[in-house]
Amino acid sequence: MADRKGSKGAAVLFVAVAALAAGCASGAAPEPGPAPMADAAPAAPTPELIAEGQQIFGGAGRCSVCHGSGAVGGRFGPDLTDAEWAWIDPASPSAMADLANLIRTGVTEPRISDTGMPPMGGGNLTDAQLNALAAYILSL
């Protein structure tokens, strides 16, 4: 019986190694990006959710410290009200989830400004707060 368990474990290990090798053999290194979003699906952007996000932007989210009051850009963060989007497509059906995830994980290699952004702007936000914040930013 010990041999069967050992064989089964070896087979699982072989499959895992083969999958890893196949991914490496493609030759293209994946572009680093934000970690996958948590299981909580964002709610639809209602006026109430957007208003909540606006409060978080200026409060617990600490976003206005870098992005300025009204998100028009600040000393460290880019303007979030213009049409220039570096990391997500705002017209995508997954834009709200993508933006919430970007805020969650931060930006280590900035594309627009000279500085990155720590995860959650250095704050500690819940999934619901991240979703509200994303709804607000997308509404700008």
C-alpha positions as a Markdown table, in Angstrom:
| # | Residue | x | y | z |
|---|---|---|---|---|
| 1 | Met | 0.0 | 0.0 | 0.0 |
| 2 | Ala | 2.9 | 2.4 | 0.7 |
| 3 | Asp | 4.1 | 1.9 | -2.9 |
| 4 | Arg | 0.7 | 3.0 | -4.4 |
| 5 | Lys | 0.8 | 6.2 | -2.3 |
| 6 | Gly | 4.3 | 6.9 | -3.3 |
| 7 | Ser | 3.5 | 6.3 | -7.0 |
| 8 | Lys | 0.5 | 8.6 | -6.8 |
| 9 | Gly | 2.6 | 11.3 | -5.1 |
| 10 | Ala | 5.3 | 10.9 | -7.8 |
| 11 | Ala | 2.7 | 11.2 | -10.5 |
| 12 | Val | 1.3 | 14.4 | -9.1 |
| 13 | Leu | 4.8 | 15.8 | -8.7 |
| 14 | Phe | 5.6 | 14.8 | -12.4 |
| 15 | Val | 2.5 | 16.6 | -13.6 |
| 16 | Ala | 3.3 | 19.8 | -11.7 |
| 17 | Val | 6.9 | 19.8 | -13.0 |
| 18 | Ala | 5.7 | 19.2 | -16.5 |
| 19 | Ala | 3.2 | 22.1 | -16.3 |
| 20 | Leu | 5.9 | 24.4 | -15.0 |
| 21 | Ala | 8.3 | 23.4 | -17.7 |
| 22 | Ala | 5.7 | 23.9 | -20.4 |
| 23 | Gly | 5.0 | 27.4 | -19.1 |
| 24 | Cys | 8.8 | 28.2 | -19.1 |
| 25 | Ala | 9.2 | 26.7 | -22.6 |
| 26 | Ser | 7.0 | 29.4 | -24.1 |
| 27 | Gly | 9.9 | 31.7 | -24.0 |
| 28 | Ala | 7.9 | 34.8 | -23.0 |
| 29 | Ala | 8.3 | 35.9 | -19.5 |
| 30 | Pro | 4.9 | 37.0 | -18.0 |
| 31 | Glu | 4.7 | 40.7 | -17.4 |
| 32 | Pro | 4.5 | 41.4 | -13.6 |
| 33 | Gly | 1.1 | 42.5 | -12.6 |
| 34 | Pro | -1.2 | 42.8 | -9.7 |
| 35 | Ala | -2.1 | 39.7 | -7.7 |
| 36 | Pro | -5.5 | 38.1 | -8.3 |
| 37 | Met | -8.5 | 39.8 | -6.8 |
| 38 | Ala | -10.1 | 38.3 | -3.7 |
| 39 | Asp | -13.2 | 36.3 | -4.1 |
| 40 | Ala | -15.5 | 39.2 | -3.3 |
| 41 | Ala | -17.2 | 40.4 | -6.5 |
| 42 | Pro | -17.6 | 44.2 | -6.8 |
| 43 | Ala | -21.1 | 45.6 | -6.5 |
| 44 | Ala | -22.5 | 47.6 | -9.3 |
| 45 | Pro | -21.4 | 51.3 | -9.1 |
| 46 | Thr | -24.4 | 53.0 | -7.6 |
| 47 | Pro | -24.5 | 56.7 | -6.6 |
| 48 | Glu | -24.3 | 55.5 | -2.9 |
| 49 | Leu | -21.2 | 53.4 | -3.6 |
| 50 | Ile | -19.5 | 56.2 | -5.5 |
| 51 | Ala | -20.2 | 58.6 | -2.6 |
| 52 | Glu | -18.8 | 56.1 | -0.1 |
| 53 | Gly | -15.7 | 55.8 | -2.3 |
| 54 | Gln | -15.3 | 59.6 | -2.3 |
| 55 | Gln | -15.3 | 59.6 | 1.5 |
| 56 | Ile | -12.7 | 56.8 | 1.5 |
| 57 | Phe | -10.6 | 58.6 | -1.0 |
| 58 | Gly | -10.2 | 61.6 | 1.3 |
| 59 | Gly | -10.3 | 59.6 | 4.5 |
| 60 | Ala | -9.3 | 56.0 | 5.4 |
| 61 | Gly | -7.9 | 55.4 | 1.9 |
| 62 | Arg | -5.4 | 58.3 | 2.3 |
| 63 | Cys | -5.6 | 58.7 | -1.5 |
| 64 | Ser | -5.8 | 62.5 | -1.5 |
| 65 | Val | -2.4 | 62.7 | 0.2 |
| 66 | Cys | -0.7 | 61.7 | -3.1 |
| 67 | His | -3.4 | 62.2 | -5.7 |
| 68 | Gly | -4.6 | 65.6 | -4.4 |
| 69 | Ser | -8.0 | 66.8 | -3.4 |
| 70 | Gly | -10.5 | 65.7 | -6.0 |
| 71 | Ala | -8.0 | 63.3 | -7.5 |
| 72 | Val | -6.6 | 65.9 | -9.9 |
| 73 | Gly | -3.0 | 64.9 | -9.2 |
| 74 | Gly | -0.6 | 65.8 | -6.4 |
| 75 | Arg | 3.1 | 65.8 | -5.5 |
| 76 | Phe | 3.4 | 62.0 | -5.7 |
| 77 | Gly | 0.3 | 60.6 | -7.5 |
| 78 | Pro | -0.9 | 61.2 | -11.0 |
| 79 | Asp | -4.2 | 62.9 | -12.0 |
| 80 | Leu | -7.0 | 60.3 | -11.8 |
| 81 | Thr | -9.5 | 62.5 | -13.5 |
| 82 | Asp | -7.9 | 62.6 | -17.0 |
| 83 | Ala | -8.3 | 60.1 | -19.8 |
| 84 | Glu | -4.8 | 58.5 | -19.3 |
| 85 | Trp | -5.0 | 55.0 | -17.7 |
| 86 | Ala | -1.8 | 53.2 | -17.2 |
| 87 | Trp | -2.9 | 49.8 | -15.8 |
| 88 | Ile | -6.5 | 49.1 | -16.7 |
| 89 | Asp | -9.0 | 49.7 | -19.4 |
| 90 | Pro | -11.8 | 51.8 | -17.8 |
| 91 | Ala | -14.2 | 50.6 | -20.6 |
| 92 | Ser | -13.6 | 46.9 | -19.7 |
| 93 | Pro | -16.4 | 45.0 | -18.0 |
| 94 | Ser | -13.9 | 44.1 | -15.3 |
| 95 | Ala | -12.6 | 47.6 | -14.8 |
| 96 | Met | -14.0 | 48.0 | -11.3 |
| 97 | Ala | -12.5 | 44.7 | -10.1 |
| 98 | Asp | -9.3 | 45.4 | -11.9 |
| 99 | Leu | -8.9 | 48.8 | -10.3 |
| 100 | Ala | -9.9 | 47.5 | -6.8 |
| 101 | Asn | -7.2 | 44.8 | -7.3 |
| 102 | Leu | -4.6 | 47.4 | -8.4 |
| 103 | Ile | -5.3 | 49.5 | -5.3 |
| 104 | Arg | -5.1 | 46.4 | -3.2 |
| 105 | Thr | -1.7 | 45.3 | -4.5 |
| 106 | Gly | -0.2 | 48.8 | -5.2 |
| 107 | Val | 2.1 | 49.9 | -8.0 |
| 108 | Thr | 5.8 | 49.0 | -7.8 |
| 109 | Glu | 6.8 | 50.1 | -11.3 |
| 110 | Pro | 5.0 | 53.3 | -12.1 |
| 111 | Arg | 4.2 | 54.1 | -15.7 |
| 112 | Ile | 2.9 | 57.7 | -15.4 |
| 113 | Ser | 4.4 | 59.3 | -12.3 |
| 114 | Asp | 7.9 | 59.1 | -10.8 |
| 115 | Thr | 6.7 | 57.2 | -7.7 |
| 116 | Gly | 4.9 | 54.0 | -7.1 |
| 117 | Met | 2.0 | 53.3 | -4.7 |
| 118 | Pro | 2.2 | 51.0 | -1.7 |
| 119 | Pro | -0.6 | 48.4 | -1.4 |
| 120 | Met | -3.8 | 50.2 | -0.4 |
| 121 | Gly | -1.9 | 53.5 | -0.4 |
| 122 | Gly | -0.4 | 52.4 | 2.9 |
| 123 | Gly | -3.8 | 51.9 | 4.5 |
| 124 | Asn | -5.8 | 48.9 | 5.5 |
| 125 | Leu | -9.0 | 48.7 | 3.5 |
| 126 | Thr | -11.7 | 46.0 | 3.3 |
| 127 | Asp | -12.8 | 44.5 | 0.0 |
| 128 | Ala | -16.0 | 46.6 | 0.3 |
| 129 | Gln | -14.0 | 49.8 | 0.8 |
| 130 | Leu | -11.7 | 48.9 | -2.2 |
| 131 | Asn | -14.8 | 48.4 | -4.4 |
| 132 | Ala | -16.3 | 51.7 | -3.3 |
| 133 | Leu | -13.0 | 53.4 | -3.9 |
| 134 | Ala | -12.7 | 51.9 | -7.4 |
| 135 | Ala | -16.3 | 52.9 | -8.2 |
| 136 | Tyr | -15.5 | 56.5 | -7.2 |
| 137 | Ile | -12.3 | 56.7 | -9.2 |
| 138 | Leu | -14.0 | 55.2 | -12.3 |
| 139 | Ser | -16.7 | 57.8 | -12.0 |
| 140 | Leu | -14.3 | 60.7 | -12.2 |
